[in-house]
């Protein structure tokens, strides 16, 4: 017998229906976003952005519990698809400026592995010469310069 609370979700069809309801709720719930610019403030009406935290809240479970459900074969495809849908929404809405850029970049970096950092390798890859080889090369250069 396993200890702990029984799982909140045990039927993948019911979970899928509730996930679909969450996304529909996000589309149906319009919020007003204010964008400041040189001529004042523009108000833009946009659907509520879906988030993993919002989905967990909608499912009445903790975000960590949602991640645990995503590891179970029965629920993994449902949670994985929802996660990809939220990621795509973040990228698309971020590209058109509907989401605040810094917050969106932080979300994509923290939750989806995106990065604006570039790794640059600056190690010296020139072959190393010993003292005698270096002395011989300098002598050849000096001789070539004289002659």
MIKE-854081 format. One line per field, with one value per residue: residue number from 1; chain; x, y, z of N, C-alpha, C in turn. Coordinates in nm, 3 decimals, padded with zeros to 5 digits. Atoms other than C-alpha are relative to their C-alpha. Example, Ala and Ser with C-alpha at 12.3 -4.5 7.8 and 13.67 -1.06 7.14 Angstrom:
BEGIN
nr	(1,2)
kette	(A,A)
n_c1	(00.089,-00.082)
n_c2	(-00.119,-00.119)
n_c3	(00.000,-00.006)
ca_c1	(01.230,01.367)
ca_c2	(-00.450,-00.106)
ca_c3	(00.780,00.714)
c_c1	(00.090,-00.077)
c_c2	(00.120,00.109)
c_c3	(00.000,00.073)
// end
This chain:
BEGIN
nr	(1,2,3,4,5,6,7,8,9,10,11,12,13,14,15,16,17,18,19,20,21,22,23,24,25,26,27,28,29,30,31,32,33,34,35,36,37,38,39,40,41,42,43,44,45,46,47,48,49,50,51,52,53,54,55,56,57,58,59,60,61,62,63,64,65,66,67,68,69,70,71,72,73,74,75,76,77,78,79,80,81,82,83,84,85,86,87,88,89,90,91,92,93,94,95,96,97,98,99,100,101,102,103,104,105,106,107,108,109,110,111,112,113,114,115,116,117,118,119,120,121,122,123,124,125,126,127,128,129,130,131,132,133,134,135,136,137,138,139,140,141,142,143,144,145,146,147)
kette	(A,A,A,A,A,A,A,A,A,A,A,A,A,A,A,A,A,A,A,A,A,A,A,A,A,A,A,A,A,A,A,A,A,A,A,A,A,A,A,A,A,A,A,A,A,A,A,A,A,A,A,A,A,A,A,A,A,A,A,A,A,A,A,A,A,A,A,A,A,A,A,A,A,A,A,A,A,A,A,A,A,A,A,A,A,A,A,A,A,A,A,A,A,A,A,A,A,A,A,A,A,A,A,A,A,A,A,A,A,A,A,A,A,A,A,A,A,A,A,A,A,A,A,A,A,A,A,A,A,A,A,A,A,A,A,A,A,A,A,A,A,A,A,A,A,A,A)
n_c1	(00.085,-00.081,00.038,00.025,00.130,00.029,-00.023,00.112,00.042,-00.028,00.061,-00.062,00.103,00.048,-00.111,-00.007,00.115,-00.025,-00.109,00.064,00.082,-00.092,-00.042,00.117,00.017,-00.101,00.042,00.124,-00.021,-00.077,-00.060,-00.051,-00.142,-00.039,-00.133,-00.046,-00.085,-00.030,00.121,00.093,00.025,00.098,00.058,00.023,00.077,-00.060,00.040,-00.086,-00.106,-00.005,-00.127,00.000,00.053,00.144,00.057,-00.001,00.106,00.127,00.015,00.005,-00.118,-00.123,-00.079,-00.091,00.083,00.023,-00.122,-00.001,00.096,-00.059,-00.093,00.078,00.035,00.142,00.029,-00.111,00.034,00.091,-00.077,-00.102,00.066,00.037,-00.125,-00.043,00.097,-00.032,-00.128,00.026,00.072,-00.098,-00.088,00.077,00.049,-00.119,-00.052,00.084,-00.002,00.118,-00.047,-00.113,-00.116,-00.091,00.071,00.014,-00.133,-00.028,00.085,-00.051,-00.130,00.017,00.088,-00.010,-00.139,-00.048,-00.110,-00.052,-00.143,-00.081,-00.125,-00.110,-00.123,-00.114,-00.125,-00.106,-00.015,-00.124,-00.091,-00.103,-00.137,-00.101,-00.097,-00.095,00.074,00.028,-00.128,-00.031,00.093,-00.042,-00.124,00.036,00.064,-00.106,-00.085,00.078,00.009,-00.132,-00.041)
n_c2	(-00.119,-00.122,-00.107,-00.129,-00.036,00.059,-00.098,-00.087,00.040,00.140,00.027,-00.090,-00.071,-00.112,-00.096,-00.068,-00.091,-00.113,-00.077,-00.072,-00.106,-00.106,-00.079,-00.076,-00.108,-00.103,-00.070,-00.073,-00.101,-00.108,-00.096,-00.122,-00.020,-00.137,-00.015,-00.139,-00.042,-00.143,-00.082,00.029,00.140,00.067,00.118,00.107,00.112,00.126,00.112,00.031,00.092,00.127,00.031,00.127,-00.028,-00.018,00.131,00.073,-00.059,00.041,00.143,00.010,00.071,-00.077,00.003,00.116,00.118,00.003,00.054,00.143,00.061,00.003,00.112,00.124,00.038,-00.023,-00.142,-00.069,-00.067,-00.113,-00.109,-00.041,-00.080,-00.127,-00.074,-00.051,-00.103,-00.120,-00.049,-00.063,-00.124,-00.097,-00.043,-00.076,-00.126,-00.080,-00.055,-00.112,-00.103,00.004,00.029,-00.081,00.070,00.055,00.107,00.111,00.060,00.074,00.119,00.095,00.051,00.080,00.115,00.069,00.016,-00.100,-00.080,-00.105,00.003,00.068,00.055,-00.026,00.068,-00.087,00.067,-00.012,00.129,00.003,00.103,-00.050,00.029,00.001,-00.110,00.020,-00.020,-00.143,-00.064,00.032,-00.075,-00.142,-00.010,00.007,-00.127,-00.102,00.028,-00.035,-00.147,-00.049,00.047)
n_c3	(00.000,00.009,-00.093,00.062,00.052,00.131,00.106,00.038,00.134,00.032,00.131,00.098,00.077,-00.083,-00.006,00.129,00.008,-00.089,00.062,00.110,-00.062,-00.044,00.116,00.045,-00.099,00.030,00.121,-00.027,-00.103,00.062,-00.094,00.062,-00.026,00.032,00.058,-00.004,00.112,-00.001,00.012,-00.110,-00.032,00.085,-00.062,00.096,-00.055,00.041,-00.084,-00.113,00.043,-00.073,-00.065,-00.072,-00.134,00.016,00.026,-00.128,-00.083,00.060,-00.030,-00.146,-00.050,-00.008,00.124,-00.008,00.023,00.144,00.060,-00.030,00.092,00.135,00.005,00.003,00.137,00.024,00.013,00.063,00.127,-00.025,-00.062,00.096,00.103,-00.063,-00.020,00.131,00.040,-00.079,00.053,00.130,-00.028,-00.052,00.110,00.099,-00.057,-00.028,00.126,00.046,-00.103,-00.087,-00.135,-00.044,00.055,-00.102,-00.072,00.094,00.017,-00.123,00.002,00.100,-00.047,-00.121,00.016,00.128,00.040,00.095,-00.052,00.086,-00.022,00.100,-00.051,00.092,-00.041,00.028,-00.034,00.100,00.067,00.077,-00.053,-00.091,00.042,-00.105,00.011,00.111,00.125,00.009,00.035,00.139,00.086,-00.005,00.078,00.141,00.036,00.002,00.117,00.118,00.005,00.041,00.130)
ca_c1	(00.000,00.142,00.142,00.020,-00.276,-00.458,-00.382,-00.602,-00.614,-00.647,-00.835,-00.640,-00.962,-01.084,-00.740,-00.734,-01.081,-00.977,-00.654,-00.859,-01.097,-00.799,-00.678,-01.030,-01.060,-00.735,-00.869,-01.205,-01.063,-00.948,-00.709,-00.593,-00.219,-00.071,00.225,00.413,00.573,00.683,00.329,00.172,00.016,-00.163,-00.403,-00.416,-00.674,-00.529,-00.626,-00.488,-00.148,-00.146,00.126,00.231,00.158,-00.187,-00.252,-00.150,-00.383,-00.667,-00.606,-00.604,-00.256,00.087,00.320,00.566,00.284,00.205,00.568,00.535,00.225,00.426,00.660,00.379,00.318,-00.057,-00.042,00.288,00.147,-00.121,00.114,00.387,00.145,00.016,00.373,00.460,00.143,00.236,00.592,00.470,00.233,00.519,00.741,00.469,00.320,00.667,00.765,00.471,00.532,00.216,00.418,00.666,01.003,01.216,00.957,00.896,01.271,01.306,01.014,01.153,01.501,01.381,01.117,01.214,01.593,01.617,01.925,02.052,02.402,02.667,02.952,03.277,03.587,03.892,04.150,04.480,04.497,04.835,05.094,05.343,05.716,06.005,06.286,06.523,06.256,06.163,06.531,06.576,06.267,06.385,06.729,06.571,06.357,06.658,06.867,06.587,06.566,06.941,06.962)
ca_c2	(00.000,00.340,00.628,00.977,01.141,00.975,01.136,01.427,01.300,00.935,00.961,01.098,01.189,01.404,01.563,01.640,01.796,02.015,02.120,02.212,02.409,02.601,02.707,02.809,03.010,03.190,03.275,03.391,03.602,03.929,04.149,04.501,04.551,04.899,04.981,05.302,05.487,05.837,05.958,05.820,05.489,05.254,04.999,04.668,04.400,04.050,03.703,03.595,03.434,03.062,02.951,02.628,02.788,02.892,02.542,02.389,02.630,02.544,02.172,02.241,02.097,02.232,02.318,02.054,01.799,01.894,01.820,01.483,01.404,01.485,01.197,00.939,00.750,00.793,01.174,01.260,01.327,01.560,01.765,01.768,01.901,02.168,02.271,02.303,02.504,02.745,02.772,02.849,03.111,03.277,03.287,03.409,03.672,03.784,03.836,04.067,04.261,04.150,04.031,04.237,04.149,04.101,03.894,03.682,03.628,03.524,03.283,03.126,03.096,02.958,02.717,02.626,02.646,02.950,03.169,03.497,03.415,03.321,03.091,03.203,02.985,03.210,02.945,02.978,02.702,02.793,02.517,02.564,02.585,02.495,02.745,02.587,02.580,02.941,03.047,02.869,03.037,03.383,03.316,03.215,03.530,03.747,03.577,03.621,03.990,04.038,03.852)
ca_c3	(00.000,-00.097,00.144,00.069,-00.088,-00.376,-00.713,-00.814,-01.172,-01.272,-01.603,-01.901,-02.088,-01.798,-01.767,-02.140,-02.122,-01.829,-02.003,-02.311,-02.087,-01.945,-02.290,-02.390,-02.067,-02.157,-02.503,-02.365,-02.081,-02.235,-02.039,-02.110,-02.140,-02.129,-02.354,-02.276,-02.567,-02.662,-02.734,-02.418,-02.328,-02.563,-02.421,-02.604,-02.538,-02.550,-02.432,-02.096,-02.156,-02.073,-01.833,-01.668,-01.331,-01.455,-01.586,-01.253,-01.072,-01.314,-01.249,-00.873,-00.828,-00.745,-01.036,-00.914,-00.910,-01.269,-01.358,-01.185,-01.390,-01.703,-01.615,-01.606,-01.931,-01.895,-01.877,-02.043,-02.394,-02.253,-02.037,-02.303,-02.565,-02.325,-02.244,-02.615,-02.674,-02.394,-02.526,-02.879,-02.741,-02.551,-02.859,-03.096,-02.865,-02.760,-03.123,-03.188,-02.867,-02.690,-02.388,-02.190,-02.345,-02.032,-01.850,-02.160,-02.210,-01.845,-01.879,-02.197,-02.045,-01.711,-01.838,-02.192,-02.211,-02.437,-02.404,-02.540,-02.424,-02.677,-02.583,-02.743,-02.727,-02.694,-02.612,-02.797,-03.055,-03.206,-03.178,-02.897,-02.977,-02.754,-02.690,-02.944,-03.217,-03.141,-03.154,-03.489,-03.637,-03.521,-03.674,-04.008,-04.010,-03.929,-04.201,-04.454,-04.367,-04.422,-04.745)
c_c1	(00.089,-00.054,-00.029,-00.142,-00.029,00.019,-00.126,-00.058,00.036,-00.056,00.057,-00.103,-00.053,00.109,00.007,-00.112,00.024,00.113,-00.057,-00.086,00.088,00.041,-00.117,-00.028,00.099,-00.041,-00.122,00.017,00.095,00.050,00.048,00.144,00.034,00.144,00.036,00.089,00.011,-00.124,-00.103,-00.011,-00.108,-00.051,-00.033,-00.075,00.058,-00.053,00.098,00.107,-00.008,00.140,-00.009,-00.054,-00.151,-00.070,-00.005,-00.111,-00.137,-00.030,-00.009,00.111,00.118,00.077,00.097,-00.076,-00.031,00.121,00.011,-00.098,00.061,00.098,-00.072,-00.046,-00.144,-00.030,00.105,-00.037,-00.088,00.076,00.105,-00.061,-00.039,00.123,00.049,-00.093,00.028,00.131,-00.022,-00.071,00.096,00.089,-00.077,-00.044,00.116,00.053,-00.082,-00.012,-00.120,00.039,00.121,00.129,00.089,-00.063,-00.015,00.134,00.038,-00.080,00.054,00.135,-00.018,-00.076,00.020,00.141,00.051,00.112,00.037,00.151,00.069,00.127,00.107,00.125,00.118,00.133,00.097,00.025,00.127,00.093,00.109,00.138,00.090,00.099,00.093,-00.070,-00.030,00.127,00.035,-00.090,00.039,00.126,-00.032,-00.064,00.103,00.090,-00.073,-00.010,00.130,00.025,-00.093)
c_c2	(00.124,00.105,00.127,00.014,-00.071,00.105,00.078,-00.045,-00.146,-00.040,00.098,00.078,00.121,00.107,00.078,00.102,00.124,00.089,00.082,00.115,00.117,00.090,00.082,00.117,00.113,00.082,00.090,00.114,00.107,00.094,00.121,00.019,00.142,00.001,00.149,00.026,00.152,00.088,-00.029,-00.149,-00.054,-00.122,-00.101,-00.112,-00.129,-00.113,-00.020,-00.099,-00.132,-00.021,-00.137,00.019,00.017,-00.133,-00.082,00.051,-00.047,-00.148,-00.027,-00.089,00.096,-00.012,-00.118,-00.131,-00.014,-00.058,-00.150,-00.076,-00.013,-00.117,-00.135,-00.029,00.035,00.146,00.078,00.068,00.124,00.119,00.052,00.089,00.137,00.088,00.060,00.111,00.131,00.061,00.074,00.133,00.108,00.054,00.091,00.136,00.091,00.067,00.117,00.108,00.001,-00.028,00.087,-00.079,-00.064,-00.116,-00.122,-00.071,-00.082,-00.129,-00.105,-00.059,-00.095,-00.130,-00.081,-00.008,00.098,00.081,00.107,00.006,-00.075,-00.050,00.019,-00.065,00.088,-00.066,00.010,-00.138,-00.007,-00.104,00.065,-00.041,-00.001,00.114,-00.017,00.020,00.148,00.076,-00.024,00.079,00.148,00.018,-00.004,00.130,00.111,-00.017,00.039,00.151,00.060,-00.028,00.023)
c_c3	(00.000,00.095,-00.078,-00.050,-00.132,-00.109,-00.033,-00.133,-00.023,-00.136,-00.103,-00.082,00.078,00.011,-00.130,-00.014,00.086,-00.052,-00.116,00.052,00.044,-00.119,-00.056,00.093,-00.028,-00.122,00.027,00.099,-00.055,00.110,-00.079,00.044,-00.042,-00.052,00.001,-00.121,00.001,-00.007,00.108,00.025,-00.094,00.075,-00.110,00.071,-00.058,00.087,00.116,-00.045,00.079,00.057,00.065,00.141,-00.005,-00.025,00.128,00.091,-00.050,00.033,00.150,00.056,00.003,-00.133,-00.001,-00.023,-00.148,-00.072,00.027,-00.090,-00.139,-00.016,-00.008,-00.143,-00.035,-00.033,-00.077,-00.133,00.020,00.053,-00.096,-00.109,00.056,00.018,-00.132,-00.048,00.073,-00.049,-00.132,00.019,00.049,-00.111,-00.095,00.055,00.038,-00.125,-00.050,00.107,00.093,00.145,00.029,-00.027,00.106,00.075,-00.090,-00.021,00.124,00.004,-00.098,00.043,00.118,-00.026,-00.127,-00.055,-00.103,00.065,-00.101,00.010,-00.114,00.066,-00.107,00.057,-00.039,00.039,-00.117,-00.062,-00.085,00.060,00.086,-00.050,00.123,-00.024,-00.120,-00.134,-00.022,-00.040,-00.147,-00.095,-00.003,-00.085,-00.150,-00.048,-00.011,-00.123,-00.128,-00.017,-00.050,-00.148,-00.109)
// end
